[in-house]
Amino acid sequence: MCYPVRYFRKMRVCIPVILSFVFIVFMKAGNIAGIQALEDGNITDFQYFTPAADGLFCGDPMPFSHDSVFHVYWLLDREHAAAPLGGHIWAHSSTDDLKKWTQHPIALGIDREGEGSMCTGSVFYHDGIYYAFYATRSAAANATGKREVLSVATSRDGIHFDKWEPLAFLEAPKGYADSDLRDPFIFRNEEDGRFYMIVTALSENSAFEHAAPCLIYYVSDDLKNWEFKGRFYTAGSADGFAHSECADYFKLGKYYYLLFKVGGGTYYRIADSPLGPWRSVMNDNIGNDYALVFKTAPFKGRRIATGFIPWREGNRDDGGWQYGGSLVFRELKQKADGSLVACFVKEMQPEGKGKVIPALKNLTPASDYDAAGRLSVVSDNGFGAVRLSRVPVNSLISFRVVPEGTYTETGILLRDTEKDKGYYDMRFIPKSNKITLGNTFIDDFSYLSEPFTVEIVMKGSVIDACINGERCIVNRVFDHNGECLTFYVRDGKVRIENLRIE
């Protein structure tokens, strides 16, 4: 993946040569600006990181670990893919404790003719060499205006990479479109000892339209010579952009996991053997559809996932998502049945600067609030609410919801301005197992009739929440900056315990 499908639709194929020339000139200047903007030394606040320079954003991350160092290679985006073909290059950040991060020089830049963009890939370490497998996108006179080939670069230190020649290490196999060959992910099969490469592809001979986008795979004994094997997995989604893109693969405990992006979400499948068969679970989305392209890597016995939160067009809440935004991190944990949960990474969460004591603004009859942080929210003929003021726009908020009997829904209005719809509504709806945050949501969360905990981070244009330490929802927001916090309930009663605001 490099940018939204709408950009593909806008491309024209009548001027690929001109676009390529303009693009090369643009990218040589862009590489210099990107390097200068990113070589800022150490960063201690990397959750929700966005480059400081105007017009630079974080795209698809490619986490990787070796020798107790956690690396994130990520696509550096300029002006939301305004240049032809995306114009992405590989930036690189690393840490040995998830707290202090080092920015490294650009790992892969556009520095030769024919390179239109560096697409997503993966890094693999073997016999003292770091292999960066990626896709190169260039202009082409076909229906999409683009052509993708697989490329390779190698390094002795994981920082400075040398590209292999020729640039087209692998081209689309027969029967697959040359417009879609990207996101190579490498793993070693523990059963046969061979190397496997999963790749995003598009079949030209599919009898069913929604089965055309798929993951294919290759096999190698030496990471140099690869044999095409066929399809690895077909998502077959009828919704939106159906490509199962940006595959990730790992083993955790006795189970094997395949991750991929469809539309806006990152989904996973489970298998009992290295190559499947793959099965789904009820909650198969790592996050919500506004946290894109989660990929993972091990770190000191843990599994850390990295994705990105896209920007919104026009810096408006109703703006469509723009490719490129801010990095976001989660820790994956495994349940006994093999299903995964995703929670905040404790080392990377923003730190509070002192407890906030809110003031009671107003309340409906039968609801109550005390200075110990306990609220009783009771519906009065259908609805009840408690509003607190003096809550900073940038806050850490945590609490426990304890339902007292049944309720239709309960929720919290964040950054409430006390005006009509001047807030971000976080709703908990037990009958549909659904949680909303502004104009995004997650579903299949089946614990809302029981007590559950909520942790919320409000930082700049990001609101991020974790429920019960196992499911997160995030959104990009711009329009409302009120300093009130309103709890409400419909058709029932809930207690809010352990409320803390920092």
GITALIN-V372724 format. One record per backbone hydrogen bond with DSSP energy under -1.0 kcal/mol. NH is the residue of the N-H (numbers start at 1). CO is the residue of the C=O. Records with the same first field share a line. If there is no record, write none. Layout:
BEGIN
NH = CO ; CO
END
This chain:
BEGIN
7 = 4
9 = 5
10 = 6
19 = 15
20 = 16
21 = 17
22 = 18
23 = 19
24 = 20
25 = 21
26 = 22
27 = 23
28 = 24
29 = 25
30 = 26
31 = 27
32 = 28
33 = 29
34 = 30
35 = 31
36 = 32
37 = 33
38 = 34
39 = 35
40 = 38
43 = 101
48 = 327
49 = 46
56 = 53
57 = 77
58 = 325
59 = 75
62 = 73
64 = 71
66 = 69
69 = 66
70 = 95
71 = 64
72 = 93
73 = 62
74 = 91
75 = 60
76 = 89
77 = 57
79 = 55
82 = 78
86 = 83
90 = 108
91 = 74
93 = 72
94 = 102
95 = 70
101 = 43
102 = 94
103 = 41
104 = 92
107 = 90
108 = 90
115 = 112
116 = 137
117 = 137
118 = 88
119 = 135
122 = 133
124 = 131
126 = 129
129 = 126
130 = 155
131 = 124
132 = 153
133 = 122
134 = 151
136 = 149
137 = 117
138 = 147
142 = 140
147 = 138
148 = 178
149 = 136
150 = 170
151 = 134
153 = 132
154 = 162
155 = 130
162 = 154
164 = 152
169 = 150 ; 167
170 = 150
176 = 173
177 = 202
180 = 177
182 = 200
183 = 120
185 = 198
187 = 196
189 = 194
193 = 189
195 = 220
196 = 187
197 = 218
198 = 185
199 = 216
200 = 182
201 = 214
203 = 212
204 = 175
211 = 208
212 = 209
214 = 201
215 = 233
216 = 199
217 = 230
218 = 197
219 = 227
220 = 195
227 = 219
229 = 217
230 = 217
232 = 215
233 = 215
245 = 243 ; 261
248 = 259
250 = 257
252 = 255
255 = 252
256 = 271
257 = 250
258 = 269
259 = 248
260 = 267
261 = 245
262 = 265
263 = 241
265 = 262
267 = 260
268 = 284
269 = 258
270 = 279
271 = 256
276 = 273
279 = 270
284 = 282
286 = 266
291 = 288
292 = 308
295 = 306
297 = 304
299 = 302
302 = 299
304 = 297
305 = 330
306 = 295
307 = 328
308 = 292
309 = 326
311 = 324
313 = 320
315 = 312
319 = 316
322 = 311
325 = 58
326 = 309
327 = 49
328 = 307
330 = 305
331 = 343
332 = 303
333 = 341
335 = 339
338 = 335
341 = 333
342 = 470
343 = 331
348 = 345
356 = 501
359 = 389
361 = 387
364 = 385
367 = 364
368 = 376
370 = 374
373 = 370
375 = 496
376 = 368
377 = 494
379 = 492
380 = 383
384 = 489
386 = 487
387 = 362
388 = 485
389 = 359
391 = 483
397 = 456
398 = 500
399 = 454
400 = 497
401 = 452
402 = 495
404 = 493
408 = 490
410 = 428
411 = 488
412 = 426
413 = 486
414 = 424
416 = 484
417 = 422
422 = 419
423 = 421
424 = 414
426 = 412
428 = 410
429 = 434
434 = 429
435 = 442
436 = 427
437 = 440
438 = 425
440 = 437
442 = 435
445 = 433
450 = 447
452 = 401
454 = 399
455 = 466
456 = 397
457 = 464
458 = 395
459 = 462
462 = 459
463 = 475
464 = 457
465 = 473
466 = 455
467 = 471
468 = 453
470 = 467
471 = 467
473 = 465
475 = 463
477 = 461
482 = 415
484 = 416
485 = 388
486 = 413
487 = 386
488 = 411
489 = 384
490 = 409
491 = 382
494 = 377
495 = 402
496 = 375
497 = 400
499 = 373
500 = 398
502 = 396
END
